[in-house]
Amino acid sequence: AGVPFVYGSAPAAMTSPYAVPVSYYGGQPQEMESNSYSVSSSDCDDGTCEGGSEYFFGDGHGGPGCGHLASILRWLAPYSETGCCAPHWFDVHAEAVFLRRDDDAPFQEFTRIGPLGDAVITSQDLQFRSMDPSVRITGVYQTGPGSNLEFTYFGVNESSQEASASSPDDLLYAAFDNFSIDDEGVPVPENEIEQLHQAQYQRVNLDSDFDSLELNYRRRWMGPTCLVQGSWLIGVRYFELEDQLRFYSYANRDLDDPVGEGQEETGGEAWYNLRTRNFMTGAQLGGDVWVCLLPGLRAGVDVKAGIYGNNVKVNTFMYGVDIDDDYIGFVGPEAQGNDKISFISELQFLLTWQLSHNFTLRGG
């Protein structure tokens, strides 16, 4: 709170362009340090500056000769008029976040060449190697001096991988009937599922995506020298994670021999789908700390962590088509569920570069 005055005229207590009203300190007017940067004449071309002089920019004042250089540097420098004592505050921030899913699943073979042959599709072929984009948007509603409510959506992220194999000799065998072998590793033709062995083509897809919603109360604090400031928060979060595994197989030949006179053609198509969803709801705590590197340039750390109740849903189904009589058979759909305790943590290292009084770039 300052001394009320009409815009366009300085209050009586102001004694210089950088003075603070007397009522701020209860004594004499205090001078404020201006946020200026300087460039010496050695930075200029010969003949463009007066020797030994210094030219300032950042506070709207330039000097003769170096006006062009000062203008360029002023555009490159962050907006500094608010100084280090301005609170770290925003009304809305929107970010593109690039994520890569960790590959921590156990090794699994999906398709082999022959019952005892080499694997041609494994879980290693489904590793998420690329960075996939997602979106995070946060809006702020001020509830009082230094405190606010924040609503955050984080999601629109989908990671997807695909692996496939073909065999002109119809020698692909799938894991879903244990590659048509028994527990001792001996091929057992009568155990074969006709759509999953001696196949021409098989494919596996793995997809993963999530959505996150947060509602937090944040309380801000300021260090005594304005160099450091930060906040703490408490809130609730809903996080939904979905993974889906899909398998497809196409087989079009007899179990043992090519189709001959008096024989029935066997084979067909098979689809397998496994969908797992985690519905997590819980409370979280956190906070951030920001350091003023320069007026308009800050570095910060933001951390959140919480305990969540996790309602897990698993849906599985499989169906196949017999190419001889167009018979369609279903296995499932089957549904299972379980409740678990889960943990979510989030750690960010950030920089903010103030572009103007109203806009700031944020990255990390």
PyMOL commands that set and color helices and strands:
alter all, ss='L'
color gray80, all
select helices_A, chain A and resi 22-25+41-43+67-76+123-126+175-180+189-191
alter helices_A, ss='H'
color red, helices_A
select strands_A, chain A and resi 19-20+30-31+37-40+54-57+92-99+109-113+119-122+132-144+147-166+172-174+199-222+228-252+267-294+297-322+328-354+360-363
alter strands_A, ss='S'
color yellow, strands_A
deselect
rebuild
show_as cartoon
